[in-house]
Amino acid sequence: MDTRYKQANKEAIISLLLTIIYFIAWVISGYYVSDKIGFLGLPLWFELSCIMVPVGFILLCWAIVKFQFKNISLE
């Protein structure tokens, strides 16, 4: 099998796992965190699900693309 297919399959699996993990983190922080006031003055569930989780996953996605994804020729 061509190494490009192996790399593309690996990247697709990583992307799918990141999507599933993001969804689970968003649901947990949105529905299972209390209504306490967070450090930004907003409800804690909102700060986590709409600010902290997306920022964390932006950084995680950057690291995954930087260190796991490879630039391959599609020709």
C-alpha positions as CSV (number, residue, x, y, z in Angstrom):
1,M,0.0,0.0,0.0
2,D,1.2,3.5,-0.8
3,T,2.5,5.5,2.2
4,R,0.3,8.4,1.2
5,Y,-2.8,6.3,1.9
6,K,-1.5,5.3,5.3
7,Q,-0.7,8.9,6.2
8,A,-4.1,10.1,5.0
9,N,-5.9,7.4,6.9
10,K,-3.9,8.3,10.1
11,E,-4.8,12.0,9.7
12,A,-8.5,11.1,9.1
13,I,-8.6,9.0,12.3
14,I,-6.9,11.7,14.3
15,S,-9.3,14.3,13.0
16,L,-12.3,12.1,13.9
17,L,-11.0,11.5,17.4
18,L,-10.4,15.2,17.9
19,T,-14.0,15.9,16.8
20,I,-15.4,13.3,19.2
21,I,-13.2,14.5,22.1
22,Y,-14.2,18.1,21.4
23,F,-17.9,17.2,21.4
24,I,-17.6,15.2,24.7
25,A,-15.7,18.1,26.4
26,W,-18.3,20.6,25.2
27,V,-21.2,18.6,26.4
28,I,-19.6,17.8,29.8
29,S,-18.6,21.5,30.4
30,G,-22.0,22.8,29.2
31,Y,-24.3,20.4,30.9
32,Y,-22.5,19.0,34.0
33,V,-20.8,22.0,35.4
34,S,-22.5,24.1,38.1
35,D,-23.9,27.6,37.7
36,K,-21.2,29.2,39.8
37,I,-19.7,32.5,38.6
38,G,-16.4,32.0,36.9
39,F,-13.3,34.2,36.9
40,L,-14.5,36.3,34.0
41,G,-17.8,37.1,35.7
42,L,-19.9,34.7,33.5
43,P,-21.4,31.4,34.6
44,L,-18.7,28.8,34.9
45,W,-20.4,26.4,32.4
46,F,-20.4,29.2,29.8
47,E,-16.8,30.1,30.3
48,L,-15.7,26.4,30.0
49,S,-17.9,25.4,27.1
50,C,-17.7,28.6,25.0
51,I,-14.3,30.0,25.9
52,M,-11.9,27.5,27.5
53,V,-12.7,24.4,25.6
54,P,-12.5,26.1,22.1
55,V,-9.2,27.8,23.0
56,G,-7.8,24.6,24.3
57,F,-8.8,22.7,21.2
58,I,-7.4,25.4,18.9
59,L,-4.0,24.9,20.6
60,L,-4.4,21.1,20.5
61,C,-5.3,21.1,16.8
62,W,-2.3,23.4,16.1
63,A,0.0,21.0,17.9
64,I,-1.5,18.0,16.0
65,V,-1.2,19.6,12.6
66,K,2.4,20.8,13.4
67,F,3.7,17.5,14.7
68,Q,1.5,14.7,13.3
69,F,0.3,15.8,9.8
70,K,2.7,15.6,6.9
71,N,2.8,17.6,3.7
72,I,2.4,15.0,1.0
73,S,2.1,15.2,-2.8
74,L,-1.3,14.4,-4.2
75,E,-0.1,13.7,-7.7
